[in-house]
Structure formats: structure tokens, C-alpha cells
Amino acid sequence: MLIEEASKTGELEIVKSSILYNMGEEPNELLLVPDNMGELIVPFTDQMTLKLIGHAKLTKLNANRCYFLKPRRRGMAITCKANARFLIVKINPIYAGDICRDLNEISHGIHFMDLSKDSLRKLKKVKKEGGSIVENILRNESVITDSMTSLNTTVVSSIERIKHTSGIIKIRDIYHSLNVSKSKLEQHFNKEIGLTPKEFCKIEKINYFINLYKQDEDQNLTELTYKCGYYDQSHLIKDFRYFLDVSPKKFFASVNKG
């Protein structure tokens, strides 16, 4: 399913990765975990729909249009016909608020981004150097501007601490270390990211579990559960059902099937 992936390093780079999907000859559904990134979705074929977990409404994604999502509180499912092809670009969350500020929201945090035909043509050719190509396109379209330089240092520092601990950190330790109040930290996060610090931590933690599990599916699940900061397996299952509306077992079965 996944045929190209190009990741960039650096805490404050705008484009973190670009992923080109080819869903094959059968209709399929792609279930995506929230990962604290903004997302640019570019379908190259018609008959695709997006459903955010927790919302009943389906959003139709039209070919050769661009859609932008701020960091998601919950998972999402992309359903598509045979031979669907689309690009998902992961955007550093610190820039997500600025990017979507002037965009039209069409449904529950899904924004429409109007790009030129020339930019869409270039996006179709994105491969291993996708990150830099997409960043240049967004700059040329004035989606990203040089004015996006006054980053909120409180949010940046908080994100660094959360990612460094894979989300296994108490919120009070974050605002104490930054010498800010809990309410001020939450205010900054909601404005810049669209999530609370606690939500950001939980999303980081469940991704840590998923990535470690994928590395070795035969490892002891009880030990892995505690290692990732969960009290027990019921706590882990509760988070999976909240974020993805499925159990860990069903989620990994669907991933392996895809």
C-alpha cells in the first residue's frame, strides 16, 4: 500500500514527511491514527471519502483538490475505490494554526486549500524529495510565508519535552519546568495546535506503543504496555477504542491485511 515515504529531520522544519499511497486493485479503507501532525491530503483519483472517528458525516474528497487538517484529536478513515492514489503530507504542528487561519473549513476541522493547477501537477510527481518540493509549493502559493517565524516558544518547548518522553510525562512537570501556569499552557496549545497538552501526550504515547509493537509483534504485551506508560492493558484498550473505535487486536489485523 505504502510506496513512497520521505522524512525530514529537524524540530522546526515545516514539512516532516510526504507519503504517496497506491491502494491497489480492490476497494479499501485506510485507518489512520492521530499523530500530532497537521495533514495535507491530495487525492489524485475520485470517489474517496474521509470520516473522522466520532463524527457520522462523510466528507467527499475530490480528485486534484487539496485538503488540510490541523492535528486530530481522534483517528480517521479514508475509504476509496480500486486503484485510488493520493498523497498525505505531514506538517509540523506548530505551523498548523497559521496555515489554516485563512482557509475555508468545510467540515469538522477539514479545510479546503485552493492550489493552482501547476502546483497540483508538481504534487503528482512527489517522490523521495517530497518534503522540500511540497514546502516550496506551499511557499509559492503563499500558504507558508516568511512571517511564520515568531513561533510560540512555550508551545515549542512543551512539544520538545513531550516528544522526548514519548508522551510519558505529567502535564504539571511541563508547566512547572517552563514556569507557566496550567491555564496559560493550555491556552497556548489550543490556539497554536488545536489540542490540549494532555491530548497531545496521549496521542504521542499511543503512537509510541504502535511503533514499538510493529518492530517486534512477538514481544510481551504486558511489559510493552507498562513501558509505554499505561497502567494496564484495559487502559491501553480504552485509548485504542477512543482514538480508533477498534481494539488493538483489530487495528493491527487491519494494518497487516493492508
Phi, psi and omega per residue, in radians:
M1 nan -0.931 -3.140
L2 -1.442 2.102 -3.060
I3 -2.013 -0.320 3.096
E4 -2.530 2.381 3.008
E5 -2.563 2.308 3.132
A6 -2.331 2.020 -3.110
S7 -1.855 2.594 3.077
K8 -1.991 2.655 3.121
T9 -1.849 2.881 -3.132
G10 1.958 2.205 -3.005
E11 -1.080 -0.638 -2.998
L12 -1.944 0.294 3.030
E13 -1.196 2.568 -3.017
I14 -1.317 -0.954 -3.139
V15 -1.622 2.050 -3.100
K16 -1.549 -0.623 3.108
S17 -2.865 2.775 3.038
S18 -2.290 2.303 -3.021
I19 -2.213 2.118 3.132
L20 -1.772 2.158 -3.100
Y21 -1.898 2.417 2.956
N22 -2.222 1.948 -2.945
M23 -1.455 0.002 3.035
G24 1.498 -2.926 -2.974
E25 -1.568 -0.017 3.127
E26 -2.044 2.583 3.014
P27 -0.982 2.565 -3.027
N28 -2.635 2.852 3.039
E29 -2.247 2.270 3.122
L30 -1.884 2.055 3.137
L31 -1.720 2.096 -3.038
L32 -2.012 2.278 3.100
V33 -1.354 2.482 2.997
P34 -1.111 2.424 -3.062
D35 -2.314 0.351 3.100
N36 1.193 0.295 3.091
M37 -1.934 2.628 2.886
G38 -1.273 2.727 -3.064
E39 -2.366 2.261 2.987
L40 -1.834 2.089 -3.116
I41 -1.957 2.184 -3.113
V42 -2.204 1.757 3.080
P43 -1.334 2.414 3.069
F44 -1.856 -0.040 3.083
T45 -2.359 2.724 -3.115
D46 -1.420 -3.111 3.047
Q47 1.077 0.847 3.018
M48 -2.094 2.465 3.081
T49 -2.254 2.646 3.136
L50 -2.138 2.295 3.088
K51 -2.216 2.152 3.054
L52 -1.466 2.298 3.114
I53 -1.018 2.308 -3.120
G54 1.712 -0.167 3.110
H55 -2.141 2.387 -3.108
A56 -1.398 -0.442 -3.025
K57 -1.236 2.370 3.013
L58 -1.693 2.368 3.095
T59 -1.877 2.116 3.134
K60 -1.326 2.276 3.104
L61 -1.815 2.046 -3.100
N62 -1.553 2.589 -3.126
A63 -1.102 2.491 3.071
N64 1.044 0.582 2.969
R65 -2.134 2.830 -3.123
C66 -2.083 2.429 -3.136
Y67 -2.257 2.416 -3.112
F68 -2.144 2.355 3.101
L69 -2.152 2.302 2.962
K70 -1.195 2.911 3.096
P71 -0.848 2.295 -3.012
R72 -1.578 2.477 3.049
R73 -1.281 -0.509 -3.081
R74 -2.392 3.102 -3.103
G75 -1.283 3.091 3.055
M76 -2.544 2.690 3.122
A77 -2.090 2.230 3.046
I78 -1.855 2.082 3.136
T79 -1.877 2.342 -3.069
C80 -2.560 2.778 3.107
K81 -1.347 3.116 3.122
A82 -1.069 2.559 3.079
N83 1.102 0.422 3.081
A84 -1.162 2.525 -3.141
R85 -2.432 2.252 -3.128
F86 -2.714 2.813 -3.102
L87 -2.016 2.340 2.996
I88 -2.106 2.135 -3.141
V89 -1.893 2.231 3.134
K90 -1.631 2.210 -3.066
I91 -1.951 2.369 3.081
N92 -0.897 2.211 -3.026
P93 -1.070 -0.455 -3.096
I94 -1.135 -0.366 3.136
Y95 -1.703 -0.155 -2.994
A96 -1.075 -0.730 -3.124
G97 -1.067 -0.758 3.129
D98 -1.163 -0.685 -3.086
I99 -1.122 -0.768 -3.035
C100 -1.543 -0.024 -3.052
R101 -1.025 -0.675 -3.110
D102 -1.814 0.221 -3.138
L103 -1.642 2.735 3.129
N104 -1.508 2.107 3.111
E105 -1.430 2.114 -3.077
I106 -1.741 -0.365 3.134
S107 -3.068 2.073 2.956
H108 0.741 0.953 3.080
G109 1.479 0.076 3.063
I110 -1.683 2.106 -3.081
H111 -1.921 2.564 3.070
F112 -1.628 2.270 3.120
M113 -2.011 2.032 -3.062
D114 -1.563 1.780 3.121
L115 -1.840 2.703 -3.135
S116 -1.249 2.824 3.110
K117 -1.073 -0.615 3.131
D118 -1.139 -0.726 3.118
S119 -1.156 -0.698 3.103
L120 -1.111 -0.671 3.103
R121 -1.088 -0.711 3.127
K122 -1.189 -0.656 3.137
L123 -1.105 -0.562 3.122
K124 -1.112 -0.385 -3.074
K125 -1.753 0.096 -3.111
V126 -1.092 2.253 3.094
K127 -2.367 -2.208 -3.021
K128 -1.147 -0.517 3.131
E129 -1.679 0.491 -3.040
G130 -0.997 -0.649 -3.083
G131 -1.018 -0.889 -3.111
S132 -1.201 -0.625 3.118
I133 -1.118 -0.832 -3.124
V134 -1.111 -0.729 3.133
E135 -1.060 -0.740 3.112
N136 -1.113 -0.694 3.107
I137 -1.081 -0.805 -3.129
L138 -1.129 -0.581 3.082
R139 -1.227 -0.782 -3.136
N140 -1.094 -0.548 3.140
E141 -1.522 0.044 -3.136
S142 1.120 0.331 3.009
V143 -1.244 -0.691 3.045
I144 -1.957 2.254 -3.121
T145 -2.207 2.902 3.121
D146 -1.185 -0.249 3.133
S147 -1.267 -0.200 3.126
M148 -1.439 0.912 -3.096
T149 -2.007 -0.318 -3.140
S150 -1.527 1.289 -3.102
L151 -1.278 2.577 3.103
N152 -1.290 1.882 -3.035
T153 -1.139 -0.531 3.101
T154 -1.114 -0.787 3.134
V155 -1.190 -0.761 3.134
V156 -1.030 -0.811 -3.141
S157 -1.147 -0.662 3.114
S158 -1.114 -0.790 3.131
I159 -1.065 -0.728 3.118
E160 -1.036 -0.763 -3.137
R161 -1.164 -0.734 -3.133
I162 -1.138 -0.802 -3.131
K163 -1.176 -0.641 3.138
H164 -1.089 -0.541 -3.131
T165 -1.781 0.133 -3.102
S166 0.972 0.574 3.099
G167 1.450 -0.043 -3.117
I168 -1.602 1.252 -3.109
I169 -2.619 2.519 3.108
K170 -1.408 2.447 -3.094
I171 -1.067 -0.639 -3.130
R172 -1.118 -0.525 3.096
D173 -1.190 -0.546 3.131
I174 -1.219 -0.929 -3.063
Y175 -1.267 -0.437 3.037
H176 -1.192 -0.762 -3.117
S177 -1.168 -0.481 -3.138
L178 -1.661 -0.056 3.121
N179 1.034 0.762 3.047
V180 -2.241 2.796 3.114
S181 -1.367 2.802 3.105
K182 -1.057 -0.763 -3.115
S183 -1.136 -0.663 3.121
K184 -1.184 -0.711 3.108
L185 -1.091 -0.788 3.140
E186 -1.133 -0.639 3.114
Q187 -1.098 -0.799 3.124
H188 -1.088 -0.769 -3.101
F189 -1.120 -0.798 -3.134
N190 -1.075 -0.672 -3.115
K191 -1.240 -0.801 -3.026
E192 -1.513 -0.649 -2.998
I193 -1.874 -0.631 -3.065
G194 1.607 0.110 3.102
L195 -2.216 2.851 2.973
T196 -1.520 2.779 3.075
P197 -0.987 -0.657 -3.139
K198 -1.122 -0.760 3.099
E199 -1.086 -0.731 3.134
F200 -1.042 -0.745 3.123
C201 -1.121 -0.798 -3.110
K202 -1.095 -0.675 3.121
I203 -1.190 -0.712 3.120
E204 -1.109 -0.681 -3.093
K205 -1.193 -0.752 -3.113
I206 -1.209 -0.553 3.057
N207 -1.205 -0.597 3.075
Y208 -1.079 -0.784 3.108
F209 -1.080 -0.837 -3.097
I210 -1.051 -0.781 -3.114
N211 -1.157 -0.711 3.112
L212 -1.175 -0.683 3.136
Y213 -1.123 -0.711 -3.128
K214 -1.109 -0.510 -3.131
Q215 -1.192 -0.550 -3.129
D216 -2.714 1.678 -3.076
E217 -1.296 -0.130 3.140
D218 -1.683 0.010 -3.099
Q219 -1.257 2.843 -3.110
N220 -1.210 2.036 -3.056
L221 -1.188 -0.586 3.130
T222 -1.122 -0.804 3.123
E223 -1.111 -0.713 -3.136
L224 -1.144 -0.658 3.129
T225 -1.042 -0.840 3.128
Y226 -1.178 -0.654 -3.131
K227 -1.059 -0.583 -3.095
C228 -1.574 0.183 3.007
G229 1.543 0.238 3.102
Y230 -1.625 2.533 -3.117
Y231 -1.185 -0.691 3.140
D232 -2.849 -3.139 -3.084
Q233 -1.214 -0.491 3.100
S234 -1.149 -0.597 3.072
H235 -1.138 -0.743 3.111
L236 -1.106 -0.815 -3.123
I237 -1.084 -0.691 3.123
K238 -1.054 -0.759 3.123
D239 -1.162 -0.714 3.113
F240 -1.051 -0.770 -3.111
R241 -1.177 -0.586 3.111
Y242 -1.203 -0.871 -3.044
F243 -1.311 -0.602 -2.988
L244 -2.190 -0.107 3.141
D245 1.082 0.419 3.063
V246 -2.480 2.859 3.053
S247 -1.366 2.818 3.070
P248 -0.973 -0.690 -3.120
K249 -1.059 -0.812 -3.132
K250 -1.208 -0.626 3.130
F251 -1.100 -0.869 -3.116
F252 -1.192 -0.525 3.072
A253 -1.135 -0.694 3.139
S254 -1.238 -0.616 3.104
V255 -1.156 -0.804 -3.139
N256 -1.134 -0.599 3.114
K257 -1.158 -0.689 -3.135
G258 -1.257 nan nan
